[in-house]
Amino acid sequence: MLMFNISQHSRDAELLQNICNYLECGKYYPSSKRKEGTLTVTKFSDIDLKIISFFKDYPWGPPFHGWGQEKLSSTRYISLALRRI
């Protein structure tokens, strides 16, 4: 299953909920064990038509947090994710 997640500190819950509202997809889940929350999108059509379209219009610049010095563009990352389906 392809899934899109964004996790942030619980103080940013409103930000994640606003992202859900802006993209009109996904759901915000607060953690019961940690001071964080996660926006999760699992519906393939939402990932394909909303999330991927958003990152094609507004690409981020690598390196990604925790990926060291790898240089993957957001479009390349999306392509790799879709190949795993």
DSSP file (Angstrom, degrees, kcal/mol; ACC not computed):
  #  RESIDUE AA STRUCTURE BP1 BP2  ACC     N-H-->O    O-->H-N    N-H-->O    O-->H-N    TCO  KAPPA ALPHA  PHI   PSI    X-CA   Y-CA   Z-CA
    1    1 A M              0   0    0      0, 0.0     2,-0.4     0, 0.0    84,-0.0   0.000 360.0 360.0 360.0 130.5    0.0    0.0    0.0
    2    2 A L        +     0   0    0     40,-0.2     2,-0.3    83,-0.1    45,-0.1  -0.701 360.0 177.8 -83.0 134.7    1.3    3.4   -0.9
    3    3 A M        -     0   0    0     -2,-0.4     2,-0.5    44,-0.0    39,-0.2  -0.995  22.1-150.8-141.5 143.8    1.0    5.9    1.9
    4    4 A F  E     +A   41   0A   0     37,-2.5    37,-2.7    -2,-0.3     2,-0.4  -0.974  23.0 177.5-115.8 128.3    1.9    9.6    2.4
    5    5 A N  E     -A   40   0A   0     -2,-0.5     2,-0.4    35,-0.2    35,-0.2  -0.974  18.7-175.0-131.8 144.5    2.8   10.8    5.9
    6    6 A I  E     -A   39   0A   0     33,-1.9    33,-3.0    -2,-0.4     2,-0.4  -0.979  14.4-167.3-132.1 125.0    3.9   14.1    7.5
    7    7 A S  E     +A   38   0A   0     -2,-0.4     2,-0.3    31,-0.2    31,-0.2  -0.916  12.7 164.7-114.2 141.2    4.7   14.0   11.2
    8    8 A Q  E     -A   37   0A   0     29,-2.3    29,-2.6    -2,-0.4    -2,-0.0  -0.945  45.0 -76.8-145.1 163.8    5.2   17.1   13.3
    9    9 A H  E >   -A   36   0A   0     -2,-0.3     3,-2.5    27,-0.2    27,-0.3  -0.269  50.1-109.4 -57.8 150.0    5.4   18.1   17.0
   10   10 A S  G >  S+     0   0    0     25,-1.8     3,-1.6     1,-0.3     4,-0.2   0.746 116.3  69.8 -59.2 -24.0    1.9   18.3   18.6
   11   11 A R  G 3  S+     0   0    0     24,-0.3     3,-0.3     1,-0.3    -1,-0.3   0.710  96.8  55.1 -66.6 -16.4    2.2   22.1   18.8
   12   12 A D  G <> S+     0   0    0     -3,-2.5     4,-2.0     1,-0.2    -1,-0.3   0.107  70.5 115.1-100.9  20.5    1.9   22.0   15.0
   13   13 A A  H <> S+     0   0    0     -3,-1.6     4,-2.4     1,-0.2     5,-0.2   0.897  74.9  53.5 -56.8 -42.5   -1.4   20.1   15.0
   14   14 A E  H  > S+     0   0    0     -3,-0.3     4,-2.4     1,-0.2    -1,-0.2   0.877 105.9  54.0 -62.5 -37.2   -3.3   23.1   13.5
   15   15 A L  H  > S+     0   0    0     -3,-0.2     4,-2.1     2,-0.2    -1,-0.2   0.944 110.2  45.8 -60.7 -48.7   -0.7   23.2   10.6
   16   16 A L  H  X S+     0   0    0     -4,-2.0     4,-2.2     1,-0.2    -2,-0.2   0.883 112.6  50.6 -64.6 -37.8   -1.2   19.6    9.7
   17   17 A Q  H  X S+     0   0    0     -4,-2.4     4,-2.3     2,-0.2    -1,-0.2   0.883 109.4  51.6 -66.5 -37.1   -5.0   20.0    9.9
   18   18 A N  H  X S+     0   0    0     -4,-2.4     4,-2.8     2,-0.2    -2,-0.2   0.867 107.4  52.3 -66.3 -36.2   -4.8   23.0    7.7
   19   19 A I  H  X S+     0   0    0     -4,-2.1     4,-2.8     2,-0.2     5,-0.3   0.924 108.8  51.0 -64.2 -43.3   -2.7   21.0    5.2
   20   20 A C  H  X>S+     0   0    0     -4,-2.2     5,-1.4     1,-0.2     4,-1.2   0.934 113.5  45.0 -55.7 -47.4   -5.5   18.3    5.2
   21   21 A N  H  <5S+     0   0    0     -4,-2.3    -2,-0.2     2,-0.2    -1,-0.2   0.905 113.0  50.1 -66.0 -41.7   -8.1   21.0    4.6
   22   22 A Y  H  <5S+     0   0    0     -4,-2.8    -2,-0.2     1,-0.2    -1,-0.2   0.929 118.7  37.0 -63.3 -46.2   -6.0   22.7    1.8
   23   23 A L  H  <5S-     0   0    0     -4,-2.8    -1,-0.2     2,-0.2    -2,-0.2   0.598 101.6-135.6 -82.1 -10.9   -5.4   19.5   -0.1
   24   24 A E  T  <5S+     0   0    0     -4,-1.2     2,-0.3    -5,-0.3    -3,-0.2   0.901  71.4  83.9  54.6  45.2   -8.9   18.2    0.7
   25   25 A C      < +     0   0    0     -5,-1.4    -1,-0.2    -6,-0.2    -2,-0.2  -0.981  60.3  36.8-163.0 164.9   -7.5   14.7    1.6
   26   26 A G        -     0   0    0     -2,-0.3     2,-0.3    -3,-0.1    15,-0.2  -0.082  64.8-104.1  81.9 178.8   -6.0   12.7    4.4
   27   27 A K  E     -B   40   0A   0     13,-1.8    13,-2.6     2,-0.0     2,-0.5  -0.994  18.0-124.7-146.3 145.8   -6.6   12.7    8.1
   28   28 A Y  E     -B   39   0A   0     -2,-0.3    11,-0.2    11,-0.2   -15,-0.0  -0.805  24.0-170.2 -93.7 130.2   -4.7   14.0   11.1
   29   29 A Y  E     -B   38   0A   0      9,-2.9     9,-2.5    -2,-0.5     2,-0.2  -0.959  10.5-150.1-122.2 112.3   -3.8   11.5   13.8
   30   30 A P  E     -B   37   0A   0      0, 0.0     2,-0.3     0, 0.0     7,-0.3  -0.568  24.5-118.2 -75.6 145.8   -2.5   12.7   17.2
   31   31 A S        -     0   0    0      5,-2.8     5,-0.2     3,-0.2   -21,-0.0  -0.648  14.0-158.3 -83.7 138.9   -0.1   10.3   18.9
   32   32 A S  S    S+     0   0    0     -2,-0.3    -1,-0.1     1,-0.1     3,-0.1   0.609  93.2  40.0 -88.1 -13.2   -1.2    9.0   22.3
   33   33 A K  S    S+     0   0    0      1,-0.1     2,-0.3     3,-0.1    -1,-0.1   0.673 117.3  36.4-108.3 -23.5    2.4    8.1   23.3
   34   34 A R  S    S-     0   0    0      2,-0.2     2,-1.8   -24,-0.0    -3,-0.2  -0.851  84.6-104.8-130.1 164.0    4.5   11.0   21.9
   35   35 A K  S    S+     0   0    0     -2,-0.3   -25,-1.8    -5,-0.1     2,-0.3  -0.463  89.0  87.5 -85.9  64.6    4.1   14.7   21.6
   36   36 A E  E     -A    9   0A   0     -2,-1.8    -5,-2.8   -27,-0.3     2,-0.3  -0.960  56.1-152.9-152.7 167.4    3.5   14.5   17.8
   37   37 A G  E     -AB   8  30A   0    -29,-2.6   -29,-2.3    -2,-0.3     2,-0.4  -0.959  11.3-143.1-142.6 160.8    0.8   14.1   15.2
   38   38 A T  E     -AB   7  29A   0     -9,-2.5    -9,-2.9    -2,-0.3     2,-0.6  -0.989   6.7-147.7-133.1 132.7    0.7   12.7   11.7
   39   39 A L  E     -AB   6  28A   0    -33,-3.0   -33,-1.9    -2,-0.4     2,-0.4  -0.877  28.8-170.2 -90.9 125.7   -1.1   13.6    8.6
   40   40 A T  E     -AB   5  27A   0    -13,-2.6   -13,-1.8    -2,-0.6     2,-0.5  -0.977  16.7-173.5-126.4 131.6   -1.8   10.4    6.7
   41   41 A V  E     +A    4   0A   0    -37,-2.7   -37,-2.5    -2,-0.4    -2,-0.0  -0.991  16.0 158.4-121.3 122.5   -3.1   10.0    3.1
   42   42 A T        +     0   0    0     -2,-0.5     2,-0.5   -39,-0.2   -40,-0.2   0.559  40.6 104.2-118.1 -16.1   -3.8    6.4    2.0
   43   43 A K     >  -     0   0    0      1,-0.2     4,-2.2     2,-0.1     3,-0.5  -0.582  63.5-146.3 -74.3 120.3   -6.3    6.8   -0.8
   44   44 A F  H  > S+     0   0    0     -2,-0.5     4,-3.1     1,-0.2     5,-0.2   0.888  96.2  53.3 -56.4 -44.0   -4.3    6.2   -4.1
   45   45 A S  H  > S+     0   0    0      1,-0.2     4,-2.9     2,-0.2     5,-0.4   0.866 109.4  49.6 -63.0 -34.8   -6.3    8.7   -6.1
   46   46 A D  H  >>S+     0   0    0     -3,-0.5     4,-2.1     2,-0.2     5,-2.0   0.909 112.9  46.5 -68.2 -41.6   -5.6   11.5   -3.5
   47   47 A I  I  <>S+     0   0    0     -4,-2.2     5,-2.9     3,-0.2     6,-0.3   0.931 119.0  42.0 -63.6 -44.5   -1.9   10.7   -3.5
   48   48 A D  I  <5S+     0   0    0     -4,-3.1     5,-0.4    -5,-0.2    -2,-0.2   0.947 125.9  29.8 -68.5 -50.2   -1.8   10.6   -7.3
   49   49 A L  I  <5S+     0   0    0     -4,-2.9    -3,-0.2    -5,-0.2    -2,-0.2   0.750 134.4  21.2 -88.1 -24.9   -4.0   13.6   -8.1
   50   50 A K  I  X5S+     0   0    0     -4,-2.1     4,-2.1    -5,-0.4    -3,-0.2   0.836 125.2  37.9-110.1 -54.8   -3.4   15.9   -5.1
   51   51 A I  I  ><S+     0   0    0     -5,-2.0     4,-2.3     2,-0.2     5,-0.2   0.969 121.9  41.2 -67.9 -54.0   -0.1   15.0   -3.3
   52   52 A I  H  ><S+     0   0    0     -5,-2.9     4,-1.8     1,-0.2     5,-0.2   0.906 115.5  51.7 -63.1 -41.0    2.0   14.2   -6.3
   53   53 A S  H  > S+     0   0    0     -5,-0.4     4,-2.0    -6,-0.3    -1,-0.2   0.908 108.7  52.2 -60.8 -41.0    0.6   17.2   -8.3
   54   54 A F  H  X S+     0   0    0     -4,-2.1     4,-2.5     1,-0.2    -2,-0.2   0.936 111.0  45.8 -60.6 -47.3    1.4   19.5   -5.4
   55   55 A F  H  < S+     0   0    0     -4,-2.3    -1,-0.2     1,-0.2    -2,-0.2   0.747 109.5  54.9 -73.1 -21.8    5.0   18.4   -5.2
   56   56 A K  H  < S+     0   0    0     -4,-1.8    -1,-0.2    -5,-0.2    -2,-0.2   0.878 114.5  40.8 -71.9 -37.1    5.4   18.6   -9.0
   57   57 A D  H  < S+     0   0    0     -4,-2.0    -2,-0.2     1,-0.2    -3,-0.2   0.832 131.4  26.6 -76.0 -33.4    4.2   22.2   -8.7
   58   58 A Y  S  < S-     0   0    0     -4,-2.5    -1,-0.2    -5,-0.2    -2,-0.1  -0.627  83.2-171.2-130.9  71.9    6.2   23.0   -5.6
   59   59 A P        -     0   0    0      0, 0.0     2,-0.2     0, 0.0    -3,-0.1  -0.299  14.5-135.8 -67.8 148.7    9.2   20.7   -5.5
   60   60 A W        -     0   0    0     -5,-0.1    14,-0.8    -2,-0.0     4,-0.1  -0.656  17.9-117.8 -98.4 161.2   11.4   20.5   -2.4
   61   61 A G        -     0   0    0     -2,-0.2    12,-0.1    12,-0.1    10,-0.0  -0.862  40.2-103.5-104.4 131.2   15.2   20.5   -2.4
   62   62 A P  S    S+     0   0    0      0, 0.0     2,-0.1     0, 0.0     9,-0.1  -0.239  80.7  86.7 -71.9 170.6   17.3   17.6   -1.1
   63   63 A P        -     0   0    0      0, 0.0     2,-0.2     0, 0.0     8,-0.1   0.457  68.5-146.6 -78.5 150.7   19.0   16.4    0.9
   64   64 A F    >   -     0   0    0      6,-0.3     3,-2.3    -2,-0.1     4,-0.2  -0.492  33.4 -84.4 -78.5 152.1   16.0   15.0    2.9
   65   65 A H  T 3  S+     0   0    0      1,-0.3    -1,-0.1    -2,-0.2     0, 0.0  -0.364 117.0  10.6 -56.3 126.4   16.3   14.8    6.6
   66   66 A G  T 3  S+     0   0    0     -2,-0.1    -1,-0.3    -3,-0.1     3,-0.1   0.427 103.2  97.4  84.9  -1.1   18.0   11.5    7.5
   67   67 A W  S X  S-     0   0    0     -3,-2.3     3,-1.8     1,-0.3    -2,-0.1   0.214  74.9-145.6-104.3  15.3   19.1   10.8    4.0
   68   68 A G  T 3   -     0   0    0      1,-0.2    -1,-0.3    -4,-0.2    -2,-0.1  -0.320  64.1 -25.7  59.6-134.1   22.6   12.1    4.3
   69   69 A Q  T 3  S+     0   0    0     -3,-0.1    -1,-0.2    -6,-0.1    -2,-0.0   0.209  90.7 138.7-101.8  15.1   23.9   13.7    1.1
   70   70 A E    <   -     0   0    0     -3,-1.8     2,-0.7    -6,-0.1    -6,-0.3  -0.332  45.6-144.8 -60.1 142.8   21.8   11.8   -1.4
   71   71 A K        +     0   0    0     -8,-0.1     2,-0.5    -9,-0.1    -1,-0.1  -0.695  36.5 151.4-114.7  78.0   20.5   14.1   -4.1
   72   72 A L        -     0   0    0     -2,-0.7     2,-0.1     4,-0.0    -8,-0.1  -0.924  36.5-138.6-107.3 129.7   17.0   12.9   -5.1
   73   73 A S     >  -     0   0    0     -2,-0.5     4,-2.5     1,-0.1     5,-0.2  -0.442  26.1-111.9 -77.4 160.2   14.6   15.5   -6.4
   74   74 A S  H  > S+     0   0    0    -14,-0.8     4,-2.4     1,-0.2     5,-0.2   0.874 119.0  53.5 -60.8 -37.0   11.0   15.3   -5.2
   75   75 A T  H  > S+     0   0    0      2,-0.2     4,-2.2     1,-0.2    -1,-0.2   0.907 109.4  47.8 -65.5 -41.2    9.9   14.2   -8.7
   76   76 A R  H  > S+     0   0    0      2,-0.2     4,-2.3     1,-0.2    -2,-0.2   0.916 111.3  51.0 -64.2 -43.6   12.4   11.4   -8.8
   77   77 A Y  H  X S+     0   0    0     -4,-2.5     4,-2.4     1,-0.2    -2,-0.2   0.909 109.8  50.0 -60.5 -43.2   11.3   10.3   -5.3
   78   78 A I  H  X S+     0   0    0     -4,-2.4     4,-2.3     1,-0.2    -1,-0.2   0.913 109.4  51.7 -62.0 -43.0    7.7   10.2   -6.4
   79   79 A S  H  X S+     0   0    0     -4,-2.2     4,-1.5     1,-0.2    -2,-0.2   0.907 110.3  48.5 -60.2 -43.0    8.6    8.2   -9.5
   80   80 A L  H  X S+     0   0    0     -4,-2.3     4,-0.8     1,-0.2    -1,-0.2   0.902 110.3  51.6 -64.8 -40.7   10.4    5.7   -7.3
   81   81 A A  H >< S+     0   0    0     -4,-2.4     3,-0.8     1,-0.2     4,-0.3   0.906 108.7  50.5 -62.9 -41.8    7.4    5.4   -4.9
   82   82 A L  H >< S+     0   0    0     -4,-2.3     3,-1.1     1,-0.2    -1,-0.2   0.797 102.9  60.3 -69.5 -27.7    5.0    4.8   -7.7
   83   83 A R  H 3< S+     0   0    0     -4,-1.5    -1,-0.2     1,-0.2    -2,-0.2   0.753  94.8  64.7 -69.6 -22.7    7.2    2.0   -9.1
   84   84 A R  T <<        0   0    0     -4,-0.8    -1,-0.2    -3,-0.8    -2,-0.2   0.592 360.0 360.0 -76.6  -9.7    6.8    0.1   -5.9
   85   85 A I    <         0   0    0     -3,-1.1    -1,-0.2    -4,-0.3    -2,-0.1   0.488 360.0 360.0 -74.6 360.0    3.1   -0.3   -6.4
